[in-house]
């Protein structure tokens, strides 16, 4: 059977399932008791196994099969998640991802999965505990995380005068029937009190899935010494450690537990129970948990090329509409005018629908960031939390595809250079966990994406010194720069080389690349910072690249379009307001002297009568922080235009970014104002 | 017989040239062009061909032949080579002929003022007429443009 026709479907669905596994693993890591995440992961793994087996990708099937086995135990509460298991599952997911990647690129999807399979198998059999018990951290058999409910009970009992203990029991090394001995201890304890929680769980202990130690939270009326004696009566016991818990030490435990879970900790004097509820919020913000997920929407998959074809056809229609409107206004017949107006309204709605079809939510790139930040945090030894808001913000597919890399760059930058080392944060009186906020939102025709960290902020002096050493600014310029202007130097090309990273406590590598990329998408990027409080990168992007609003201008016999986003304002100035300053034509504009740049020279337009007129029409245009004026013969009004490429034959035309077709069917070129000035 | 090549025949400075029909996407009258700045003189600009923006070159200009005003016979042949779509203005478009592939001969060093590297060969149309086949890849190659400029 030919599987090729199913291959693209397989790839799409595999990627979706892998993404879902990743997300749910992260959520599970935050709230380990919530088995609904395990269910979701299990389902994804199960589907992946079935699909990959059908398609003949045996290695994928083998690995997912083992993942499924582990998850099955977890969801049936026969196995408790641990750091080790999380890492094993994450690693397996990575391995699956690279296999799918390989298949996408036409490979066979083969990979060596032996190591991951063995690890997963050892988890299923329980052997891994033995392997990890000796030497490594003991977190595996520290008392299990107590949940809010258990905490509340114990808290209340302590308050009402009961004794609450944490009892750690170690069996003798040569003990043969460990489960039986543990059972006897449990039995003895239950005679004079109640066990709230045991670690490993009772089931695991019954199945002998523990090393030599286990611990319980225990409520009783008896005293510590009596307790030791009761347990001591059971033979083959190496040691017993009984710790009496007070209200305070219980709270500490709760807080410490949150710390190890790497979540946000807000130490406050209010009820601890509330705090631990608060910690669930960030993940809820990032994406709704499966529990209250939206009802599945009915969708179909459409080839992107078909959407592009639809867009092209629609833009044809848009041209005819403009032409019809012109004709209707010339012919002046009511019926015609009304029909054309109705058509305009319908085509406006149609335009919205067509544009929406091409829009995807930024979540398509955001969704891989929590995992990335988790890995970065682990590798650089910081505690990081990524809070995502506005992941459902939509923008043009092309921009979403392109914006991923710059964002990765800025996020890594924030994690690496923005957030301080643990010790420095503590010294500065900040929480150990550094927070990076990733926000997306709409405003007008623009999408804003902000990355804000609560780190040390940018050291302006160091940046300035480095920029002067690099010859990017002169001493004179430097003395006149505002703090805000200094920060933007981070984006200057040539500012970052490998050597600087170590020197500069601030930020470093390749932010100029980020800036170039964003500007090529018609966007802008800025950075702002407050010493000691943090740094914010804000990216501003157009909603779409295919239809833009532009000002049409006439220069000599030719018409050009200038994107409205770059225009600050249009004005008429008297000829004597223009003057020459050291050979450059300048003019005064709102108390600033700005350069006047003539398109005649740059675009080789035949000279016109422009210079003779008493008043000159100008367009004031912005490039970054700089303003400049472009004289024109006439403003032809603003209009929605459909961006068209000049094709592959004409590439790198100076100061021209594309073309559009006007209402009369003629082509007008779009001026790239960024290229007009350095 | 699959050894036949269908060719569009056009006139340029009194000489007959041919372009493989599978490269030709259409033949249009000369349309108003929008000038594109900072390019070669022979690039006349861009046209709107049913909603698609396509660059147009003057083939006389491309080969350095004397440029003349377009007559009503002038045509724009829309060709596509390696994903590049270009309109080529010629004096007139004449015919579609079948050419026997085995009877294409190497072009002479120079013919009608066009260097051999832009040509694919010379073929016989009938008893006493010949057609010069263009090598469109070379004609539309942008690297070649730079050499041309010198």
Contacts between the chains, C-beta under 8 A, distances in Angstrom:
chain1	res1	chain2	res2	distance
A	312	B	51	6.6
A	315	B	51	6.7
A	316	B	50	7.6
A	316	B	51	4.3
A	319	B	51	7.0
A	558	B	34	7.7
A	558	B	35	6.8
A	602	B	37	7.5
A	603	B	37	4.2
A	603	B	38	7.5
A	604	B	37	4.7
A	604	B	38	6.6
A	605	B	37	7.5
A	644	B	52	7.4
A	644	B	53	4.4
A	645	B	53	7.2
A	646	B	36	7.2
A	646	B	46	6.3
A	646	B	53	6.3
A	646	B	55	6.7
A	647	B	53	6.7
A	647	B	54	6.5
A	647	B	55	5.9
A	647	B	84	6.8
A	647	B	85	6.0
A	647	B	86	7.8
A	648	B	83	6.1
A	648	B	84	4.8
A	649	B	55	4.8
A	649	B	84	4.9
A	649	B	85	7.4
A	649	B	86	5.2
A	649	B	140	6.7
A	649	B	142	7.3
A	650	B	36	6.1
A	650	B	39	6.7
A	650	B	43	7.2
A	650	B	46	7.4
A	650	B	55	5.0
A	651	B	142	7.5
A	653	B	36	6.0
A	653	B	37	7.2
A	653	B	38	6.0
A	653	B	39	6.6
A	654	B	37	7.3
A	654	B	38	4.6
A	655	B	37	7.7
A	655	B	38	7.8
A	656	B	36	6.9
A	656	B	37	7.1
A	659	B	34	7.4
A	659	B	46	5.9
A	659	B	53	4.6
A	661	B	48	4.8
A	661	B	51	6.7
A	661	B	53	7.0
A	665	B	48	5.6
A	666	B	32	6.4
A	666	B	34	6.3
A	666	B	48	6.8
A	667	B	33	7.9
A	667	B	34	4.1
A	667	B	45	7.8
A	667	B	46	5.0
A	667	B	47	6.6
A	667	B	48	5.1
A	667	B	53	5.7
A	668	B	34	6.7
A	669	B	34	6.6
A	669	B	36	6.7
A	669	B	37	8.0
A	669	B	46	7.9
